[in-house]
Amino acid sequence: MVVVKGRRIHNPDIKPMTNMNKADYNQNHNSTSINHFYEKLLLLKDMMNTETAKKMAMHRQAVMEDFLEEFMAEWVGEKRYVGSKIL
């Protein structure tokens, strides 16, 4: 298990909490960095107001979703990388 600044990167036993208000979110100290994507970052796209912000958010959403897909594949041992080559 890897811990960065007191937060685990991922623990499949700790599920993301959804529908939190700000106070609940701020008290959610047992979550993981990966859960943060589901608890906050992936929700930002729908909060954008301008067309420019919406376009930027769509791109960033896709990047985050790609990252999560790759991370989970590596987590379960489906992919292994050395440098930029897939083994």
C-alpha positions in Angstrom: 0.0 0.0 0.0 1.4 3.4 -1.0 0.5 6.4 1.2 1.1 10.0 0.1 0.7 12.8 2.6 -1.4 10.6 4.8 -3.8 9.4 2.1 -3.7 6.0 0.5 -3.5 6.0 -3.3 -6.0 3.1 -3.6 -7.7 0.5 -1.5 -10.4 -1.5 -3.2 -12.0 -2.1 0.2 -12.7 1.6 0.7 -15.5 2.6 -1.7 -16.1 6.2 -2.9 -18.7 8.1 -1.0 -21.2 9.9 -3.2 -23.7 12.6 -2.6 -21.7 14.3 0.1 -22.2 17.9 1.2 -19.1 20.1 1.8 -19.0 19.3 5.5 -19.1 15.6 4.8 -16.4 15.9 2.2 -14.1 17.8 4.5 -14.6 15.1 7.2 -13.9 12.3 4.8 -10.3 11.5 6.0 -10.3 7.8 5.3 -10.8 8.0 1.6 -8.2 7.4 -1.1 -6.7 9.4 -3.9 -8.4 7.3 -6.5 -11.7 7.8 -4.7 -11.1 11.5 -4.9 -11.6 11.2 -8.6 -15.1 9.8 -8.1 -16.0 11.9 -5.1 -15.1 15.2 -6.7 -12.9 15.5 -9.8 -15.2 13.6 -12.2 -18.2 15.7 -11.0 -16.6 19.0 -12.0 -17.5 18.7 -15.7 -21.1 19.1 -14.9 -20.5 22.3 -12.9 -19.0 24.3 -15.7 -20.9 27.4 -16.9 -19.3 28.8 -20.1 -18.9 26.9 -23.4 -15.1 27.3 -23.2 -15.1 25.8 -19.7 -17.4 22.9 -20.8 -15.1 22.1 -23.7 -12.0 22.1 -21.5 -13.8 20.0 -18.9 -14.8 17.4 -21.5 -11.1 17.0 -22.5 -9.9 16.8 -18.9 -12.7 14.3 -18.1 -11.5 12.0 -20.8 -7.9 12.3 -19.6 -9.0 11.4 -16.0 -11.1 8.5 -17.2 -8.2 7.2 -19.3 -5.9 7.5 -16.3 -8.3 5.6 -14.1 -8.7 2.8 -16.6 -4.9 2.4 -16.9 -4.4 2.6 -13.2 -7.1 -0.1 -12.5 -5.6 -2.3 -15.2 -2.2 -2.0 -13.6 -3.6 -2.5 -10.1 -5.1 -5.9 -11.0 -2.0 -6.9 -13.0 -3.5 -6.7 -16.5 -0.9 -4.4 -17.9 2.8 -3.9 -17.1 4.9 -1.1 -18.4 8.6 -0.7 -18.7 9.5 2.8 -20.0 6.9 3.4 -22.6 6.5 -0.2 -23.8 3.7 -2.5 -22.8 4.9 -6.0 -21.9 
